[in-house]
Amino acid sequence: MRVLFLGTGEIAIPTFQALLGSEQEVVGLVTQPDKAVGRSSKLRPPAIKVIAEEAGLPVLQPEKIREPEALAAIEALQADLMVVMAYGQILPKALIEMPAVAIINLHASLLPKYRGASCIQSAILNGDAETGWSVMHVVKALDAGDVIHVLKTPITPDDTGESLHDRLAELGPQALLATLPLLESGEAPRIPQDESQTTYAPKLDREDARLDWSQPAGELERRVRALHSWPGSYALFDDARGKEKRLKLFPPVAVDEARGEPGEILSGEGEELHVACGEGSLRFSEVQADGGKRMSGGDFLRGTQPAALK
């Protein structure tokens, strides 16, 4: 089959590389435009673009994929199959109807759970025992297409959003390569999603990173793991001069039964920062204050001595 890949995020790179090494004829890559980074605002291409160019493939980077010029350029590649994975734009109906065989999407959740952008983090936040890849047909509605293939992986008690992202990236090729023969033979199943079980996982932003100490320790522990490394977790504190500062909080973090007022620092002994929650408390091994370096919770307390986090 002539296959066109649409992807931008780093999670898609192993799957794109596996596709390049398969028997399929890869006809090109559609990815997001280069972005300005750093103080110099130098343009940086998506890493997947560099891989495609090294393979000698045409690369399309439309600002808006729904524009007629972008659709015409994609149609000219005459793809039988389109594979979408962490691309980053909503696909128009004209594109969805374009390929002769199918247009499929690899979504990092067990659909219909966690349609949307923060599917990996949501699985940890909600204490799920497993997650995985759902390979589905693309339809106009968000992540609502019939499912072709599912690949599951357990979520460990130590998993963070970062570690689970990386493991799913490694499993992506397996999910796609299991699906391609089914599509090629015309025997791919179409399993409708149970709409009554649908949940959504909206995009995260920096404000989601602030911890609410009134919540139970178990929920906050999952939150710290889920949001590592983006957008991370933080709290506010007053330094010795009474100036409010931000304190980044990192996993691993341990749940403790000790209690106190939410946000109260419970002890200054050892190398951990011990903070009371709505139920129970949390022990943080590593923290980082604004303008400072990453350090142990104990070093932070000895140098700053705040009474509470807020």
Secondary structure, 3 states (H helix, E strand, C coil): CEEEEEECCHHHHHHHHHHHCCCCEEEEEECCCCEEECCCCEEECCHHHHHHHHCCCCEECCCCCCCHHHHHHHHCCCCCEEEEECCCCCCCHHHHCCCCCEEEEEECCCCCCCECCCHHHHHHHCCCCEEEEEEEECCCCCCCCCEEEEEEEECCCCCCHHHHHHHHHHHHHHHHHHHHHHHHHCCCCCECCCHHHCCECCCCCHHHHECCCCCEHHHHHHHHHHCCCCCCEEEEEECCCCCEEEEEEEEEEEEECCCCCCCEEEECCCCCEEEECCECEEEEEEEEECCCCCEEHHHHHHHHCCCECC
